[in-house]
Amino acid sequence: MKRYKVPDIETDRLKLRRWRRKDAADLFEYGKSPNVGPSAGWKPYASISESRFVIANSFINSMTWALEYKETGKVIGSIALSEDKFRPDVNSMELGYSLSESYWGRGLMPEAAEALIEYAFDVLKLDVLMIKTGLDNTRSQRVIEKCGFTYEGTLRKIYRMYDGTVKEVRCYSILREEYEKIRIKKS
């Protein structure tokens, strides 16, 4: 099975790093919330062993980073880059993330997302980075817009949830040239 390169990336308050099996308790702690997983399309975790399975069989074998809160050393979320299924012939990836409800509203997800956006364009040399979110996930929509993504449109009946329902998603993207303009403004 292919192991993807997941380098450590540091921000002011977070360390983005490879997941470890011993992170299962932290993943379960935030992943059991009915307000976290369903927003990203997955069912709340039922046990630490289920979280351990997800780490071993999904996170470790993908470009998924654990979000470690530096102040406590605790894993409080995840952020990932994956295949952009909408642009198979373009140098593009999809960004996805989840964050412990206890840490919402602190600006941590934009901080993590901006670091991974920089990695995507500067290291991976992507031309496009896309992200999608549910229609009712206004918190995520704010993070996405704060990070400079542009709304592309809504796809109807496209995303099958863990419970079998099929939902609409709002799609956003940021192009390399847009990222470059944002970077120039910040420097």
N, C-alpha and C positions, 0 to 999 in steps of 0.2 A: 504494500500500500504506500502510495506517495506521501511523503512528509513535506509540507510546504515550509518555506522560510518564514519564520515569525520572529523578527528581531525585536529586542527590547526597544521601546520608545518611551521617553519620559516627557511629562508636561510638568507644570508647576505643582499640581496636586496628585497626579496619577502616574503609575507605571503601567504601561501596556506591555504585557509579556505573554509568553506561551503558557497555556493551561497546564496544570499538574493534577494528577489524580487526587492529591491531597486537598485540592480546592473544592471537592465535592460538597462538604458541609456548607461552605459559603454560597456555592451555586444553589443548593437546596434552599438555603435561608431566604434568598430573594426570589428564586424560581418557583417557589410554592405559592406565591401571591397570585390571586385571581386577577390582579391589576397589571401584572407584568407580562407573563407568557402569552395570554390571549391577544394582547395588543400586537405581538409579533407573530401570531399564528400558531403558537405551540401551547399545549395544555400545561397547566401548572404541574410541577413535579410532585410526585406522591411520596418520594422517599430519597434518602441520601444515596441509596444504591442506584436509583434511577438517574440521579445527577452524575454519579460516578460512571455509569454506562454512557451518558451523553458526552462526557469529557473524553472517555476512551475511544468511543466510536464515531464521534462527530468533530468535536473541537480540536483534538490533537492531530487529526488527519486533514486539517483544513487551515485556511488563513484566518484563524479566530484567535483574538487576543483576550486575555483576562484583564479586566480593569482593576488594578490593585490600588486602593486608596492609601497613599504614602503615610498619612498620619497614623493609621492603624495597622497597615499590612494586610487588611481584609480585602477579599475580592468582592466587588460591589456591582459588577456588570461584565458585559462582553461587547466586543466590537469585531466585525469581520469584513473581509473582502471575499467575494465569490463571483462566479461566472455571471455575466450579464446576458441572460437568455434572450433579451430583446434585440441585442446587437451582436450576433454571433461572428460577424465578419469585420468587426471594428475593435480596435484596441481599447476595450472598455471593461469595467468591472462594476459590480453592485456592492454598495455599502449597506451594512445592517448592524443593528445594535440593540441592547437591552440594558436596563439599569435598575438597581434596587430601588423600590419605591421610597425607602428611607432617605435616599439621596437626591430625589427629584427636586427641582427648583433651585439648585445650587450652581448651575452653569457647568457641571462636570461633563455632561454628554457633549455639549458644543466643544469643550476643551479637548476631549478625546477624539471627536470626529475631525476637528481641524488638524490634529496631529496625523491622523490616518489619511486625510485628504492630501496633506503635504507629502507623505510617504508614497501615496498612489501616483502622484504626478511627478515628483522629483526623483524617486528611486525606481518605481516600476514603469515610469514614462508613459502612463496612460494618456489617451486622447480624450476619453470621456469617463466620468464616474456617475453612476446613477443610483438612485435610492427610491424605494416606494414605501408607502404607509397606508394604513386604513383611513377611510373617510372620517371616522370619529376620533382618530388619534391626534388631537390638536396639539398636544405637548410635543410629539415627534415632529409635526409639521412646523412648529416654531423653531425647533433645533435645526431642521433642514434648511429653512429659509435664512436663519441666522448664519449658517455656514456658507451661504452664497449660491445654493442650488436654485435652479429655475424650474417652476412648475411646467410640466409638459402636457398634462392632461390626466383624465381619469379613465381607467380601463374597467369595464363593467363585467361582473361575473367571471373573474379571472383567477382568484386566489382561494384554493381550498384550505379551509381551516382544519384543525385537528379533530373537530367534532363533525366534519362533513359538510358544514355550510360553505357556500361559495360567496365570497365578498368582492366588492369593488376595491380598487387601490388607486391612490393618487401617485403619479410618477413624476419624478424630478430628475434633473441632471445638472452637472457642471462640466463645461468644456475646458480643455487645457487653456485656451486663450482667456477664458473668464477667470480661471484660477490665477493665471499670470497677472491679470489686472488687479485682482484682490491682493495678491502678494506684494505688488508694487505699492499699493495704497498703504499697506501695513508697515512698510519699511521706511 
